[in-house]
């Protein structure tokens, strides 16, 4: 995991696995160092970044482009972490903010917009399932992703 934040705008869309991989790499470089999320990933979940990055790349490639390869249950994986240290809406808001910022700083086009919409859905579902609280706190971010 690199400690260098890369903000280079790539002037392309997220329409292939290479670009999705770059997005995932940049995003989790920020997550790992984030004051809200870093603790969860590094100290609670003890994420093995060398395994996590390729798996998440496969997740987004399947979810966004329909490319086979991802196997897993994201909600189940997060539920195990939630048992160790409960997630809050602040965690989901921050995850979504960082994700959308990473997309906006690197990519544009229909797939970039679609991945932001899908990220909102991921955050909404995980938040509802893991916190059991109303979803209205995240809806303003959903509106932002549609602009």
C-alpha positions in Angstrom: 0.0 0.0 0.0 1.5 3.2 -1.1 1.7 6.3 1.1 1.7 8.6 -1.9 -1.7 10.0 -2.9 -2.0 10.1 -6.7 -4.4 12.7 -7.9 -3.5 12.7 -11.6 -6.6 13.1 -13.7 -6.6 10.3 -16.2 -8.9 11.9 -18.8 -10.7 8.7 -19.5 -13.7 6.6 -18.2 -13.8 3.6 -15.9 -14.7 1.3 -18.8 -12.0 -1.4 -18.4 -10.3 -3.5 -15.6 -7.1 -1.5 -15.8 -8.9 1.8 -14.9 -11.0 0.1 -12.2 -7.8 -1.3 -10.7 -6.2 2.2 -10.7 -9.3 3.6 -9.0 -9.3 0.9 -6.3 -5.6 1.3 -5.7 -5.9 5.1 -5.3 -9.0 4.8 -3.1 -7.7 2.3 -0.6 -4.4 4.2 -0.4 -6.5 7.0 1.0 -8.7 4.8 3.1 -5.7 3.2 4.8 -4.5 6.6 6.0 -7.9 8.1 6.7 -8.4 9.1 10.4 -12.0 7.7 10.4 -11.6 4.6 8.3 -7.9 3.7 8.6 -8.5 2.3 12.1 -11.2 0.0 11.0 -9.3 -1.4 8.1 -5.9 -1.6 9.7 -6.5 -2.3 13.4 -9.9 -4.0 13.5 -10.1 -5.9 10.2 -6.3 -6.3 9.8 -6.7 -6.0 6.1 -4.1 -7.8 4.0 -3.9 -5.1 1.3 -2.1 -7.4 -1.2 -5.2 -9.7 -1.2 -7.9 -7.0 -0.6 -7.0 -4.8 -3.6 -7.3 -7.5 -6.3 -10.5 -8.8 -4.7 -12.1 -5.4 -4.7 -11.0 -4.7 -8.2 -12.8 -7.9 -9.2 -15.9 -6.8 -7.3 -16.1 -3.5 -9.1 -15.3 -5.0 -12.5 -18.2 -7.4 -12.0 -20.6 -4.9 -10.5 -19.8 -2.1 -13.1 -18.8 -4.0 -16.2 -20.3 -7.5 -15.7 -16.8 -9.1 -15.9 -16.7 -12.5 -14.2 -14.1 -13.2 -11.5 -15.4 -11.9 -8.2 -16.5 -14.5 -5.7 -17.5 -13.5 -2.2 -20.2 -11.9 0.0 -19.3 -8.3 0.9 -22.1 -8.0 3.4 -21.0 -11.2 5.2 -17.4 -10.0 5.4 -18.5 -6.6 6.8 -20.8 -8.2 9.3 -17.8 -10.1 10.8 -16.0 -6.8 11.2 -19.1 -5.1 12.6 -19.2 -7.7 15.4 -15.7 -6.7 16.5 -16.3 -2.9 16.3 -19.8 -1.7 15.2 -19.9 0.5 12.1 -21.6 3.9 12.3 -23.1 6.1 9.7 -20.0 8.2 9.9 -18.0 5.3 8.6 -20.3 4.8 5.6 -20.5 8.6 4.9 -16.7 8.9 4.9 -16.3 5.8 2.7 -18.7 7.2 0.2 -17.1 10.7 0.3 -13.6 9.3 -0.3 -14.9 7.0 -3.1 -16.7 9.8 -4.9 -13.7 12.2 -4.5 -11.4 9.5 -5.9 -13.6 9.0 -8.9 -14.0 12.7 -9.5 -10.2 13.4 -9.3 -9.3 10.8 -11.8 -12.1 9.9 -14.2 -15.1 11.2 -16.1 -17.8 9.7 -18.4 -20.8 7.5 -18.1 -19.0 4.6 -16.2 -17.5 7.1 -13.7 -21.0 8.4 -13.0 -22.4 4.9 -12.8 -19.8 3.6 -10.4 -20.6 6.6 -8.1 -24.3 5.6 -8.2 -23.4 2.0 -7.5 -21.2 3.1 -4.6 -24.1 4.9 -3.0 -26.2 1.8 -3.3 -23.5 -0.3 -1.6 -23.2 2.2 1.2 -27.0 2.4 1.7 -27.4 -1.4 1.8 -24.4 -2.0 4.1 -25.4 0.9 6.3 -29.0 -0.3 6.7 -28.0 -4.0 7.2 -25.2 -3.3 9.7 -26.4 -0.3 11.7 -30.1 -1.0 11.5 -30.7 2.8 11.4 -32.6 4.9 8.9 -30.9 5.7 5.6 -31.8 9.4 5.3 -28.3 10.5 6.5 -26.8 9.2 3.3 -29.4 10.4 0.8 -27.7 13.8 0.3 -24.6 11.9 -1.0 -26.8 9.9 -3.4 -28.1 13.2 -4.8 -24.5 14.4 -5.2 -23.6 11.2 -7.2 -26.3 11.9 -9.6 -25.1 15.4 -10.6 
